[in-house]
């Protein structure tokens, strides 16, 4: 896929009208977007499984909470490692820099090689994916807010409040949206 600077490295924040339970109040980091589609991970879906259950070597290297996260409904039997690092920082060859502070790490590599080089590590089971034109259609129908990502969003210590915090930091109408009840029919 070719990078689209308009969406790669940005957040898709689910609007209350998005009824798909996979994305209810989801915050998705778009890792790649191009003519062939889009790929990202849901940042606020921790699962009650410690990383060491599937990747023991990574447990002490992942950001708190040190659990797996459900990155989306696609490929749940696979794991994706996302790291944050300052743009331009030297990284080992086991890291594939994507956009801004966001990179993918080879989870078969030695996690100790990242020590002191990255600011955070998160492991996702599965990912979110859209075919050619699919995400654009969802944007046209008003399912998502497209907002700027901050490095800490990908490795937040408190994923349960990420949806509200991202909206609140936008100010104005979106800060008001952040206070809406979880059940959209109550708004």
N, C-alpha and C positions, 0 to 999 in steps of 0.2 A: 504494500500500500504506500502511496505517496503521502507525505505529511501534509496536513491542512492546518496551517497555523491558527485558523479560526477555532478549531475544536481540540486538537491535540494538546494535552497538558491542561485542559480546562475541566471544569466540573459540570456535570449534568445533575441538577437538583430536581427531584420529582415534584411536580405540582400536585396539589391535593386531588385533582381530577384524574390523575393516573391511577387506574384501578387495578392494574396487574399486581398481584400480591408479591411477585418477585422484586418489584420496584417501588412499593408503597413507602414513601418518605425516604427513598434511597438517595445517596450521594455517590455518584459514579465519577471516577477519575478516568477521563478519556486518554488512553495511552497512545493510540494511533487512529487516525482518520484519513481516509482518502477515497478515491473513486470506487474502490472495491468494497468499501464498508468501513465499519468502526469497531474498535476493540477497547475495552476498559474493565475496571474492577469496581465493585460496590465497596465503599470504604466503611460503611457503618453496619455491617452484618457479622459480628463475631459469633462464632459457634462454640459451644462448651466442650471443645476438644483442644488440649494442649498441643502445641507444635511438635513436641517430642514423640507423640504417638505415631506420627508419620515421618518426621524428619528430626530424629534425636539430636543430631549435631547442631541444629539451628536453634534449639530452645533457648539457650543463654544469649543468643545474638539478636533475637527479634525484639521489637518494641513492645512496651506494655500497652494493653494486656497481651500476654504471651500465648494467645490462642490462635487457632486458624480463623480465617474470615471467609465467608462465602462471597466470592467475587462476582457471582452471578449464576444464572441458571444453566450456562453452557459448560460442558467439560468438567463436571464435578469430580471426576476421578483423577484429575490432574492438578498439580500445584504450580502456582506462579509466585515468584519472589519479586517484590517491588522494593527498591531502595531509594532513599532520598540522599542527595549529596549536593553541595554547592556547585552551580554551573561552572564548568572548566576545571573542577578538582580532578586530580589524577585518580583513576580507578583501574583496578585489575582487568585483565582481558576477559574475565568471567562475568563482567558487567557490560550490558548493552545499553548505552545512554540513549534515551528516547527523546525527551523534550524537557527543557528547563532543568529542574532539580530531580526529575523522575527517570528512573532506569529500571531495567529488569536484570535480575541476577540468576545465574545458573545454580539451581539448588543442588546439583551434584558436585559443586565445588566446595572447597574448604571455607567455611564462614569466617574463620580467623583471618583470612586474607583481607577482609573488609574493615578490620579493627582500625579505628582512627580515621578512616577515609569516608565513611558514610554517617549521616545523621539519624538514620532510621531504617529499619527492615520490617517488612510485613509479608506474611505468607498467606496466599489466597487459594482456596479450593474452588476451582472453576473461574469463569469470567463472564463478562457481558459482551455480546457481539451483535452486530447489525450488518445485514447484507447491503449491497449497493443501493443507495437511496432510501433505505429503511429508516435510518435515524433522521434524515432530513424530513421525511414524512411525519415522524413523531414530533419534530420541532414545529412543523407547519400546523399540526393540529393542537399545539399548545400543551404538550405533555411535560415539557422540561423547561427549567430556567437554565441558561448557559451562563456560568459565572467563573471568575478567575479563581484558580486554585492557589493555596498557600502550601509550602512544603509540609508543614505540620498536619495538614488535612489527611495526608496519606498514612500517617502513623500516630493519629490522635490517641491520647490516653483515655479519652472518654467518647467512644464511638456512639453511644446512645444519645448524645446531645448534638452530634455533628450537624444534622439537618437544620436544627434551630439556630445553631451558632453561625453557620454559613449564611443563612438568610439574614440573621440579625446584623451581621457586620456590613451588609449592603446598605443599610439605612433605608429611610423612606418607606414606601409601600411594602417592600420585601421584609423589612423589620417587623412590620405589622403582621404579615403572613406567618412569620415565625411563631406567633402567639396563637395561631389557630388550633382548635381542638384536633386531636388525632383522627376522629371520626368526622369527615367532611360534612356530613349532614347536620352536625351540631353548629357549624359556623354560620 
